[in-house]
Amino acid sequence: MTALLTGVVKKWRGDKGCGFLTPDSSPENWTSELHQIWVHRSGLVDVTDLVPGDEVSFRTEDDGDRAGKVKAVEVTVTASGSAGSEQAAQAAGVLCNGIVKRWIEAKGFGFLMTDGGGEDVWVHRSGLVDVSDLNTGDKVSFHKVDDGKGRGQSKAINVVVVEAGSPGNLFADLPPASEDAEGANALTGMDLFLELAGEMGPSRRTCIEDFVLVSSLNCEFLVVAEGPQQLVNGLRAPTSDEFERLLGLVEAFVAGCEASEAVLIVDFEGEMPGYGGELSTAQLQLTSTVDATTLVPRSLPSWQRFSAPGLLLDLRSQRCVAVLRRIMQSSAITKLAWGADGDCQSLLYQVLPHPLGIEPKALVDAQLGFDSRFRVGMARMLEHVPAHLVVGLPTKEQIDWDAFHSQNRRALPMPLDHISALYAVDDLHRMEAILGSKLPPSGSYIAAREITEQNLVALSLDPLGLQALQEELVWFEKKEGIKRTVKAVQVARHIFALRARGAGDLGAQAPEEVLQLLDRAEAMACEELTRAGVVVASDLSFNEEEDPSA
């Protein structure tokens, strides 16, 4: 070990816990290129991090991990480098307050949301003070600094938990339901569907059996598609007469739902939901997990869980769209969704392959009931659902959406194969497992309904989707590689959707800043698509996958 040396901190990587010191004087056998000495956090005295510009004293010793190299040890800060050092001031960052939006314990990093809004800030375990992990909902103070990777992005250091969050409150369980033996004889599945439609009888059951999809939890969904197109491989397309009978039953079922003020869980599948996206299917299922009047959740007895009938509607059919419009615009039917922003944009503004023009009413985005500032994902919620509620429900296979959407291709080709069809309807079971077991912090979904209504009003006041477009451009500029191309595809589709609606040629009617935004968005998207060799057609059609054998 050498005698005591002095120097300054040249560079410090808080996320990696190491950096370099520049000594004030060096042994004669050192060349100028070697006037930087590596230092690790384990060699610091009384501090856990350094700041570029700090004056330090230290000793050196051989670095056993790097042959012929030395490292600094016994590093003591003798004077802060923040005074008069622009580099140190930048490194110290901006003091912020915020909340933990997400923490991935297994990987040791997560994201913070600042109280003043703006983009999320990445945080690594090495940037925490006095704790080794964070919890979603923790209130924190931290310094926001450049991440040092040359991308203009920020990270958090010196993260201090000011007030512990309440993950237990976010993930509180509902009290268990009492098992009612008499209720075990109640109607379920398509029998309940036919009763609500006022069409009970063996003949009616027979006429729909060819069009029933059974979910992973043995729940029956009536598949409604207009022939000659199939919606699900393995289920034949109905004849014209059969389709008319199916529609008649579905319309009677909807009327029964309105009369009984029913609650439905709703979800959609499609490609890039939003202003330029396309919804392909709608999935709807009766549920008793939430009271229609009070919006208070309730546990269900075992005989009532995952037993109600559902619908799988083909949105390529205008007549199926008309059924969906009636349901979504009915104030008498409460609809529960999870993370509905993009779906609502498509419902309101999708124009191709045909317009939807659906203005949702009595819609509750249940995700907002747990926290309206940061969105708790479905997968995160399911981690806290009692295990017995998801027995038999397969782990959701992750589709590589980016791989398809970066080429402007469908990730879920139509007609759906059996696995993709289950992918769609099983999500309703996942939602019901959450709704029927977790208690929102406020005790009901009333606040979630109010926020959902506010979001819908905001969407209706922004028919061009300028807010969404600005957000897409922000993300586009931050992304690299395939994710950047995906954003370019989405931006291009957004612009083409405006033109298809007759809103693209705004001329003198639009403010200059709007025209500039649209021009800038189109130019940026086109440049990236040209670089990537991807074509986005103005009719918003999707590219077909090339046959490798061709």
C-alpha positions as CSV (number, residue, x, y, z in Angstrom):
1,M,0.0,0.0,0.0
2,T,1.4,3.5,-0.9
3,A,1.8,6.5,1.2
4,L,-1.2,8.9,1.5
5,L,-2.0,10.7,-1.8
6,T,-4.4,13.5,-2.6
7,G,-6.5,14.2,-5.7
8,V,-9.9,14.9,-7.1
9,V,-12.8,12.8,-8.3
10,K,-12.7,12.6,-12.1
11,K,-15.8,10.5,-12.7
12,W,-18.3,8.6,-10.6
13,R,-20.9,6.1,-11.7
14,G,-23.4,5.8,-8.8
15,D,-25.3,3.0,-10.5
16,K,-22.2,0.8,-10.7
17,G,-20.6,2.1,-7.5
18,C,-17.2,2.9,-9.1
19,G,-15.3,5.7,-10.7
20,F,-11.9,7.3,-11.3
21,L,-9.6,9.7,-9.3
22,T,-7.0,12.0,-10.7
23,P,-4.0,12.3,-8.3
24,D,-2.5,15.7,-7.6
25,S,1.0,14.2,-8.2
26,S,2.1,10.9,-9.5
27,P,5.1,8.6,-9.2
28,E,7.7,9.2,-11.9
29,N,7.1,5.9,-13.6
30,W,3.4,6.8,-14.3
31,T,2.6,8.2,-17.8
32,S,0.0,10.9,-18.2
33,E,-2.4,8.3,-19.6
34,L,-2.3,6.5,-16.3
35,H,-3.1,9.5,-14.2
36,Q,-6.5,8.1,-13.3
37,I,-7.0,5.6,-10.5
38,W,-10.0,3.3,-10.4
39,V,-12.0,3.4,-7.2
40,H,-14.8,1.2,-5.9
41,R,-17.5,2.0,-3.4
42,S,-16.0,-0.6,-1.0
43,G,-12.9,1.6,-0.8
44,L,-14.7,4.7,0.5
45,V,-14.6,5.9,4.1
46,D,-17.7,7.4,5.8
47,V,-19.5,7.9,2.4
48,T,-21.3,5.7,-0.1
49,D,-20.9,7.9,-3.1
50,L,-18.5,10.4,-4.6
51,V,-19.2,13.5,-6.7
52,P,-17.0,14.6,-9.6
53,G,-14.8,17.5,-8.3
54,D,-14.6,16.2,-4.7
55,E,-11.2,16.6,-3.2
56,V,-10.0,13.3,-1.6
57,S,-7.1,11.7,0.2
58,F,-6.4,8.0,-0.5
59,R,-3.9,5.2,-0.7
60,T,-3.4,2.7,-3.6
61,E,-2.9,-1.0,-3.6
62,D,-2.6,-3.7,-6.3
63,D,-6.0,-4.5,-7.8
64,G,-6.1,-8.3,-7.5
65,D,-8.9,-8.5,-10.2
66,R,-6.9,-6.6,-12.8
67,A,-3.3,-7.7,-13.3
68,G,-0.8,-4.8,-13.2
69,K,-3.4,-2.3,-12.1
70,V,-3.9,-0.4,-8.9
71,K,-7.0,0.8,-7.1
72,A,-7.7,3.5,-4.6
73,V,-8.5,2.5,-1.0
74,E,-9.1,4.4,2.3
75,V,-10.7,7.2,0.2
76,T,-11.7,10.1,2.3
77,V,-13.5,13.3,1.1
78,T,-11.5,16.2,2.3
79,A,-13.5,19.0,0.5
80,S,-16.7,18.9,-1.4
81,G,-16.3,19.6,-5.1
82,S,-19.7,21.2,-5.4
83,A,-18.5,24.7,-4.7
84,G,-17.3,26.4,-7.8
85,S,-17.4,23.2,-9.9
86,E,-19.9,23.2,-12.7
87,Q,-19.4,19.5,-13.3
88,A,-20.0,18.7,-9.7
89,A,-23.1,20.9,-9.7
90,Q,-24.5,19.0,-12.6
91,A,-23.6,15.7,-11.0
92,A,-25.4,16.6,-7.8
93,G,-28.5,16.9,-9.9
94,V,-31.9,18.5,-9.0
95,L,-33.5,17.7,-5.7
96,C,-36.9,16.2,-6.4
97,N,-39.8,14.6,-4.4
98,G,-41.9,11.9,-5.8
99,I,-43.4,8.5,-5.5
100,V,-42.3,5.0,-6.4
101,K,-44.3,4.0,-9.5
102,R,-42.8,0.6,-9.9
103,W,-40.1,-1.5,-8.3
104,I,-38.8,-4.8,-9.7
105,E,-37.2,-6.5,-6.7
106,A,-35.6,-9.3,-8.7
107,K,-33.7,-6.9,-10.9
108,G,-33.0,-4.2,-8.4
109,F,-34.4,-1.3,-10.3
110,G,-37.6,0.6,-10.8
111,F,-39.2,3.9,-11.8
112,L,-40.1,7.1,-9.8
113,M,-42.7,9.6,-10.7
114,T,-41.9,13.2,-9.6
115,D,-44.5,15.3,-7.9
116,G,-44.2,18.0,-10.6
117,G,-45.0,15.5,-13.3
118,G,-42.9,14.8,-16.4
119,E,-41.2,11.6,-17.5
120,D,-40.5,8.7,-15.1
121,V,-37.1,8.6,-13.5
122,W,-35.1,5.3,-13.5
123,V,-33.6,4.2,-10.2
124,H,-31.2,1.4,-9.4
125,R,-30.7,-0.3,-6.0
126,S,-27.2,1.3,-5.8
127,G,-28.8,4.7,-5.6
128,L,-30.8,4.0,-2.5
129,V,-29.9,5.3,1.0
130,D,-30.4,3.1,4.1
131,V,-32.6,0.7,2.3
132,S,-32.0,-2.1,-0.2
133,D,-35.5,-2.1,-1.8
134,L,-38.4,0.2,-2.5
135,N,-42.1,-0.5,-2.5
136,T,-44.7,0.8,-4.9
137,G,-46.3,3.9,-3.4
138,D,-43.3,4.9,-1.2
139,K,-42.8,8.7,-1.1
140,V,-39.2,9.5,-1.7
141,S,-36.8,12.4,-2.1
142,F,-33.9,12.1,-4.6
143,H,-31.5,13.8,-6.9
144,K,-32.3,13.6,-10.6
145,V,-29.1,13.4,-12.6
146,D,-28.1,12.6,-16.2
147,D,-27.6,8.8,-16.5
148,G,-24.2,9.3,-18.2
149,K,-25.1,7.2,-21.2
150,G,-25.3,10.0,-23.7
151,R,-29.0,9.6,-24.4
152,G,-30.2,12.7,-22.5
153,Q,-32.1,10.5,-20.0
154,S,-32.1,10.8,-16.2
155,K,-31.7,8.6,-13.2
156,A,-32.2,9.0,-9.5
157,I,-29.5,8.9,-6.9
158,N,-29.5,9.6,-3.1
159,V,-33.0,8.1,-2.9
160,V,-34.4,8.5,0.6
161,V,-37.8,7.0,1.6
162,V,-39.7,9.9,3.3
163,E,-42.9,8.0,3.9
164,A,-43.5,4.3,3.4
165,G,-46.1,3.5,0.9
166,S,-49.0,1.2,1.5
167,P,-48.6,-1.8,-0.7
168,G,-50.8,-3.7,1.8
169,N,-53.5,-1.0,1.2
170,L,-53.1,-1.3,-2.5
171,F,-53.3,-5.0,-2.4
172,A,-55.8,-5.5,0.5
173,D,-57.9,-8.6,0.3
174,L,-61.7,-8.6,0.3
175,P,-63.3,-10.6,3.1
176,P,-64.1,-14.1,1.9
177,A,-67.6,-14.9,0.7
178,S,-69.9,-17.3,2.6
179,E,-70.6,-20.5,0.8
180,D,-74.3,-20.7,0.0
181,A,-75.2,-24.3,-0.8
182,E,-78.6,-23.3,-2.3
183,G,-76.9,-21.0,-4.8
184,A,-74.9,-23.9,-6.2
185,N,-78.0,-24.8,-8.3
186,A,-78.1,-21.4,-10.0
187,L,-77.9,-21.2,-13.8
188,T,-74.5,-20.7,-15.3
189,G,-72.9,-20.3,-18.8
190,M,-75.1,-20.4,-21.8
191,D,-78.1,-21.4,-19.7
192,L,-77.9,-18.1,-17.9
193,F,-77.4,-16.3,-21.2
194,L,-80.6,-17.9,-22.7
195,E,-82.5,-17.1,-19.5
196,L,-81.6,-13.4,-19.7
197,A,-82.5,-13.5,-23.4
198,G,-85.9,-14.9,-22.5
199,E,-85.2,-17.9,-24.8
200,M,-84.9,-20.9,-22.5
201,G,-85.4,-24.3,-24.1
202,P,-83.4,-27.3,-25.5
203,S,-83.9,-26.1,-29.0
204,R,-82.3,-22.7,-28.3
205,R,-79.3,-24.4,-26.6
206,T,-78.9,-26.7,-29.6
207,C,-78.8,-23.8,-32.1
208,I,-75.9,-22.1,-30.4
209,E,-73.7,-25.1,-29.4
210,D,-71.6,-24.9,-32.6
211,F,-70.6,-21.3,-31.8
212,V,-69.5,-21.7,-28.2
213,L,-65.9,-21.3,-27.1
214,V,-64.9,-22.8,-23.8
215,S,-62.2,-20.9,-21.8
216,S,-59.4,-22.3,-19.9
217,L,-61.6,-22.3,-16.8
218,N,-64.5,-24.1,-18.6
219,C,-66.5,-20.9,-19.0
220,E,-68.7,-20.6,-22.1
221,F,-68.4,-17.7,-24.5
222,L,-70.7,-17.3,-27.5
223,V,-68.7,-16.4,-30.6
224,V,-70.5,-14.0,-32.8
225,A,-69.1,-13.6,-36.3
226,E,-70.8,-12.8,-39.6
227,G,-70.2,-15.6,-42.2
228,P,-68.5,-16.5,-44.4
229,Q,-65.7,-15.3,-42.1
230,Q,-64.6,-17.4,-39.2
231,L,-63.5,-15.6,-36.1
232,V,-61.9,-18.7,-34.3
233,N,-60.4,-21.6,-36.2
234,G,-62.2,-24.8,-35.3
235,L,-65.6,-23.0,-34.9
236,R,-67.4,-22.8,-38.2
237,A,-68.8,-19.6,-39.5
238,P,-72.6,-19.3,-39.2
239,T,-74.8,-19.4,-42.2
240,S,-76.8,-16.2,-43.0
241,D,-79.9,-17.6,-41.1
242,E,-77.8,-18.8,-38.2
243,F,-76.2,-15.4,-37.9
244,E,-79.6,-13.7,-37.8
245,R,-80.7,-16.0,-35.0
246,L,-77.4,-15.4,-33.1
247,L,-77.9,-11.7,-33.4
248,G,-81.5,-11.9,-32.2
249,L,-80.4,-13.9,-29.1
250,V,-77.6,-11.4,-28.4
251,E,-79.8,-8.4,-28.7
252,A,-82.3,-10.0,-26.4
253,F,-79.5,-10.8,-23.9
254,V,-78.4,-7.2,-24.0
255,A,-82.0,-6.1,-23.3
256,G,-82.0,-8.4,-20.4
257,C,-78.8,-7.0,-19.1
258,E,-80.2,-3.5,-19.3
259,A,-83.4,-4.5,-17.5
260,S,-81.4,-6.0,-14.7
261,E,-78.8,-3.2,-14.6
262,A,-76.1,-5.8,-15.1
263,V,-72.3,-5.4,-14.8
264,L,-70.0,-6.6,-17.5
265,I,-66.3,-7.0,-17.7
266,V,-65.0,-5.8,-21.0
267,D,-61.8,-6.1,-22.9
268,F,-60.5,-5.8,-26.5
269,E,-57.9,-7.3,-28.7
270,G,-56.4,-5.7,-31.7
271,E,-53.3,-4.0,-33.1
272,M,-51.8,-0.8,-31.6
273,P,-55.0,0.5,-29.9
274,G,-55.2,4.3,-30.3
275,Y,-55.9,6.8,-32.9
276,G,-54.3,4.8,-35.7
277,G,-54.9,1.4,-34.3
278,E,-57.5,-1.3,-35.0
279,L,-59.7,-3.3,-32.6
280,S,-60.4,-6.8,-33.9
281,T,-62.5,-8.4,-31.1
282,A,-64.5,-7.4,-28.1
283,Q,-64.8,-9.7,-25.1
284,L,-67.6,-9.2,-22.6
285,Q,-68.7,-11.3,-19.6
286,L,-71.3,-10.9,-16.9
287,T,-69.9,-10.5,-13.4
288,S,-71.3,-10.2,-9.8
289,T,-68.0,-9.0,-8.3
290,V,-69.1,-5.3,-8.2
291,D,-72.4,-3.9,-7.1
292,A,-73.9,-1.8,-10.0
293,T,-75.2,0.9,-7.7
294,T,-72.5,1.4,-5.1
295,L,-69.5,0.1,-7.1
296,V,-68.4,-1.8,-4.0
297,P,-66.6,-5.0,-4.8
298,R,-67.5,-8.3,-3.2
299,S,-66.1,-11.8,-3.0
300,L,-68.0,-14.5,-4.8
301,P,-68.7,-18.0,-3.5
302,S,-66.9,-20.8,-5.3
303,W,-70.0,-21.8,-7.3
304,Q,-70.4,-18.3,-8.7
305,R,-66.8,-17.6,-9.7
306,F,-65.9,-17.9,-13.4
307,S,-69.3,-19.3,-14.3
308,A,-71.2,-16.4,-16.0
309,P,-71.7,-16.4,-19.8
310,G,-69.6,-14.2,-22.1
311,L,-69.5,-12.9,-25.7
312,L,-66.7,-12.8,-28.2
313,L,-67.6,-10.3,-30.9
314,D,-66.0,-10.0,-34.3
315,L,-65.5,-6.3,-35.0
316,R,-64.9,-6.9,-38.7
317,S,-68.7,-7.1,-38.9
318,Q,-70.6,-3.8,-38.8
319,R,-73.5,-5.6,-37.3
320,C,-71.4,-6.9,-34.4
321,V,-70.1,-3.4,-34.0
322,A,-73.7,-2.2,-33.7
323,V,-74.2,-4.7,-30.8
324,L,-71.0,-3.5,-29.1
325,R,-72.1,0.2,-29.6
326,R,-75.4,-0.6,-27.9
327,I,-73.7,-2.2,-24.9
328,M,-70.9,0.4,-24.5
329,Q,-73.3,3.4,-24.9
330,S,-75.9,2.0,-22.5
331,S,-76.1,3.8,-19.2
332,A,-78.0,0.9,-17.7
333,I,-75.1,-1.5,-18.1
334,T,-72.0,-0.9,-16.0
335,K,-68.8,-1.9,-17.8
336,L,-65.6,-2.7,-16.0
337,A,-62.2,-2.5,-17.9
338,W,-58.5,-2.5,-16.9
339,G,-56.2,0.1,-18.5
340,A,-58.7,1.4,-21.1
341,D,-57.0,4.5,-22.5
342,G,-56.0,3.1,-25.9
343,D,-59.2,1.1,-26.3
344,C,-61.3,4.2,-25.7
345,Q,-59.3,6.1,-28.3
346,S,-60.0,3.4,-30.8
347,L,-63.7,3.2,-29.9
348,L,-64.1,6.9,-30.4
349,Y,-61.9,7.5,-33.4
350,Q,-61.1,4.3,-35.3
351,V,-62.0,4.9,-39.0
352,L,-60.4,2.0,-40.9
353,P,-61.2,-0.8,-41.9
354,H,-64.5,0.8,-40.8
355,P,-65.5,3.5,-38.3
356,L,-66.5,2.5,-34.8
357,G,-67.8,5.9,-33.5
358,I,-68.6,4.4,-30.0
359,E,-68.9,6.9,-27.1
360,P,-68.6,4.8,-23.9
361,K,-71.0,5.4,-21.0
362,A,-71.1,3.9,-17.6
363,L,-67.5,2.7,-18.1
364,V,-65.2,2.2,-15.1
365,D,-61.5,1.7,-15.6
366,A,-60.9,-0.4,-12.5
367,Q,-57.2,0.1,-12.7
368,L,-57.8,3.7,-11.6
369,G,-59.4,2.5,-8.4
370,F,-56.1,1.4,-7.0
371,D,-54.1,4.5,-7.9
372,S,-54.9,7.2,-10.4
373,R,-51.3,8.5,-10.7
374,F,-49.4,5.4,-11.4
375,R,-51.1,2.4,-13.1
376,V,-50.7,-0.9,-11.3
377,G,-50.4,-3.5,-14.1
378,M,-52.6,-6.6,-14.2
379,A,-49.6,-8.9,-13.8
380,R,-48.6,-7.0,-10.6
381,M,-52.1,-7.3,-9.2
382,L,-52.3,-11.0,-10.0
383,E,-49.2,-11.5,-7.8
384,H,-51.4,-10.6,-4.8
385,V,-54.5,-12.6,-5.8
386,P,-55.1,-15.6,-3.7
387,A,-53.6,-18.6,-5.5
388,H,-56.8,-20.7,-5.5
389,L,-58.5,-18.1,-7.7
390,V,-56.2,-18.7,-10.6
391,V,-55.9,-22.4,-10.4
392,G,-56.3,-23.7,-13.9
393,L,-55.7,-20.4,-15.5
394,P,-52.5,-20.6,-17.6
395,T,-49.7,-18.2,-17.3
396,K,-50.3,-15.5,-19.9
397,E,-47.9,-16.1,-22.8
398,Q,-46.3,-12.8,-23.8
399,I,-46.7,-11.9,-27.4
400,D,-43.7,-10.0,-28.9
401,W,-45.9,-7.2,-30.1
402,D,-42.9,-5.0,-31.0
403,A,-41.5,-7.7,-33.4
404,F,-44.8,-7.5,-35.4
405,H,-45.7,-3.9,-35.0
406,S,-42.2,-2.6,-36.0
407,Q,-43.0,-4.2,-39.4
408,N,-46.6,-2.9,-39.5
409,R,-47.8,-6.5,-39.2
410,R,-50.6,-8.1,-37.2
411,A,-49.5,-9.8,-34.0
412,L,-52.9,-11.6,-33.8
413,P,-53.8,-12.7,-37.4
414,M,-57.4,-13.2,-38.1
415,P,-59.1,-15.7,-37.8
416,L,-57.8,-16.4,-34.4
417,D,-56.2,-19.7,-33.7
418,H,-57.5,-21.5,-30.6
419,I,-54.6,-20.3,-28.3
420,S,-55.1,-16.7,-29.4
421,A,-58.9,-17.0,-28.7
422,L,-58.1,-18.3,-25.2
423,Y,-55.6,-15.5,-24.8
424,A,-58.5,-13.0,-25.4
425,V,-61.2,-14.5,-23.1
426,D,-58.9,-15.6,-20.3
427,D,-58.0,-12.0,-19.6
428,L,-61.6,-11.5,-18.4
429,H,-61.0,-14.3,-15.8
430,R,-57.8,-12.5,-14.7
431,M,-59.8,-9.3,-14.3
432,E,-62.5,-11.1,-12.3
433,A,-59.9,-12.7,-10.1
434,I,-58.7,-9.2,-9.2
435,L,-62.1,-7.6,-8.9
436,G,-63.4,-10.4,-6.7
437,S,-60.5,-10.5,-4.3
438,K,-58.9,-7.1,-4.0
439,L,-60.3,-4.0,-2.2
440,P,-59.5,-0.6,-3.7
441,P,-58.1,1.8,-1.1
442,S,-61.3,3.9,-1.1
443,G,-63.5,0.9,-0.7
444,S,-65.3,1.2,-4.0
445,Y,-64.8,2.1,-7.7
446,I,-66.7,5.3,-7.5
447,A,-63.6,7.5,-7.8
448,A,-62.4,5.3,-10.7
449,R,-65.7,5.9,-12.5
450,E,-65.3,9.7,-12.1
451,I,-61.8,9.7,-13.4
452,T,-62.8,7.5,-16.3
453,E,-65.5,10.0,-17.2
454,Q,-63.0,12.9,-17.0
455,N,-60.6,11.0,-19.3
456,L,-63.4,10.3,-21.8
457,V,-64.4,14.0,-21.8
458,A,-60.7,14.9,-22.4
459,L,-60.6,12.5,-25.4
460,S,-63.8,14.0,-26.8
461,L,-62.3,17.4,-26.7
462,D,-59.2,16.3,-28.6
463,P,-60.5,14.7,-31.8
464,L,-57.2,15.0,-33.5
465,G,-55.4,13.2,-30.7
466,L,-52.8,16.0,-30.4
467,Q,-52.0,15.1,-26.7
468,A,-51.5,11.5,-27.6
469,L,-49.4,12.5,-30.7
470,Q,-47.2,14.7,-28.6
471,E,-46.6,11.9,-26.1
472,E,-45.8,9.5,-28.9
473,L,-43.2,12.0,-30.2
474,V,-41.6,12.3,-26.8
475,W,-41.2,8.5,-26.6
476,F,-40.1,8.3,-30.2
477,E,-37.2,10.6,-29.5
478,K,-36.1,8.6,-26.5
479,K,-36.3,5.2,-28.1
480,E,-33.7,3.3,-30.0
481,G,-33.7,0.3,-32.4
482,I,-36.9,-1.7,-32.8
483,K,-38.9,0.4,-30.2
484,R,-38.1,3.5,-32.1
485,T,-39.5,1.9,-35.3
486,V,-42.6,0.8,-33.5
487,K,-43.3,4.4,-32.4
488,A,-42.7,5.6,-36.0
489,V,-45.3,3.1,-37.2
490,Q,-47.8,4.4,-34.6
491,V,-47.1,8.0,-35.5
492,A,-47.5,7.4,-39.2
493,R,-50.8,5.5,-38.6
494,H,-52.1,8.3,-36.5
495,I,-51.4,10.8,-39.3
496,F,-53.0,8.6,-41.9
497,A,-56.0,8.1,-39.6
498,L,-56.5,11.8,-39.4
499,R,-56.5,12.1,-43.2
500,A,-58.9,9.2,-43.5
501,R,-61.3,11.1,-41.3
502,G,-60.9,14.3,-43.4
503,A,-59.0,16.0,-40.6
504,G,-55.6,15.9,-42.2
505,D,-56.2,18.7,-44.7
506,L,-56.8,21.4,-42.0
507,G,-55.6,24.3,-44.0
508,A,-56.2,27.7,-42.5
509,Q,-58.7,26.4,-40.0
510,A,-56.0,24.9,-37.7
511,P,-53.6,26.9,-35.6
512,E,-50.1,27.2,-37.0
513,E,-48.7,25.2,-34.0
514,V,-51.0,22.3,-34.8
515,L,-49.9,22.2,-38.5
516,Q,-46.3,22.4,-37.4
517,L,-46.8,19.5,-35.0
518,L,-48.4,17.3,-37.7
519,D,-45.7,18.2,-40.2
520,R,-42.9,17.4,-37.7
521,A,-44.5,14.2,-36.7
522,E,-44.9,13.0,-40.2
523,A,-41.3,13.9,-41.2
524,M,-39.8,12.2,-38.2
525,A,-41.9,9.0,-38.7
526,C,-41.1,8.9,-42.5
527,E,-37.4,9.3,-41.9
528,E,-37.3,6.3,-39.4
529,L,-39.6,4.1,-41.6
530,T,-37.4,4.8,-44.6
531,R,-34.3,3.8,-42.6
532,A,-36.0,0.6,-41.4
533,G,-37.5,-0.2,-44.8
534,V,-41.0,-0.4,-43.4
535,V,-44.1,0.7,-45.4
536,V,-47.2,2.0,-43.7
537,A,-50.1,2.2,-46.2
538,S,-52.4,5.2,-46.2
539,D,-55.4,2.9,-45.9
540,L,-54.0,1.6,-42.6
541,S,-53.8,-2.0,-43.9
542,F,-51.2,-4.2,-42.3
543,N,-48.3,-5.8,-44.2
544,E,-48.5,-9.5,-44.9
545,E,-45.8,-11.7,-43.7
546,E,-43.5,-12.8,-46.5
547,D,-43.4,-16.6,-47.3
548,P,-39.8,-17.7,-46.5
549,S,-40.1,-20.4,-49.1
550,A,-41.0,-17.9,-51.9
